[in-house]
Amino acid sequence: MTITTSRLGQAAGIATAVAGTIFVLVQINHPAMEVASVTTTDWFVRSTAKTVMTALALAGITGLYLRQRATVGVSGLVGYLLLSAGYFLMFGTEFAAAFVLPTAATSAPGYVNDVVVAAFGGHATGDIGALTTVFAVTGAAYVAGGLVFGIATFRAGILSRWAAALLAVGNLSTVALAVLPASFNRPLAVPTGIALIGLGVSLWRDQRREASGTLAPAATAAGRPQAAVR
């Protein structure tokens, strides 16, 4: 099989859609964010799935950016870099949640509890080092990156506009978790997952049409999109 740009684009679309699907599924009946949950099989499976999700999302949004880099401009690049940073940092924390915290929970339950609390916007009573800063930077990059990249993608009009708008709104809405009860944490993650699915499917269709030679030119001579794939 010959590896072409369009095939890589299709793979990126699939990666994005799978990442979104995982992101939605892991929210269902999620265990309580407490030390008792950290040592369970459920926690390990979900955290491992989230680790895979962040890796797929990184590959996927790279494909999304490359497909429209000529039209999203500087704002698209900034949004892509911020969102990538958010998912990259999230990969590290989810990896630790799956493979480090369960072991530490038996010997240092207080520390693990502080890490879990801080990860969800609470205040750790003990010293967790630079993790407080890492969590804050992760959240800021995730929110700002999703907002800016979503808006840039919507304005470019190459990929699904409803999914781009949902990405922007979904990521921004997580800011409300600072004042909402913890029960809202899982529902507010679902829109972003659906947005990733929509963008992934849109990119896959776009690249499939390009591979078959039926894709309309992505831009005019001035660089403006002529047709948008919905």
ABEGO torsion letter per residue (X at the ends): XBBBAAAAAAAAAAAAAAAAAAAAAAABGBBBBBAAAAABAAAAAAAAAAAAAAAAAAAAAAAAAAAAAAAAEAAAAAAAAAAAAAAAAAAAAAAAAAAAAAAAAAABAAAAAAAAAAAAGBBBABBAEAAAAAAAAAAAAAAAAAAAAAAAAAAAGABBAAAAAAAAAAAAAAAAAAABBAAAAAAAAAAAAAAAAAAAAAAAAAAAAAAAGABBBABBAAGBBABBBX
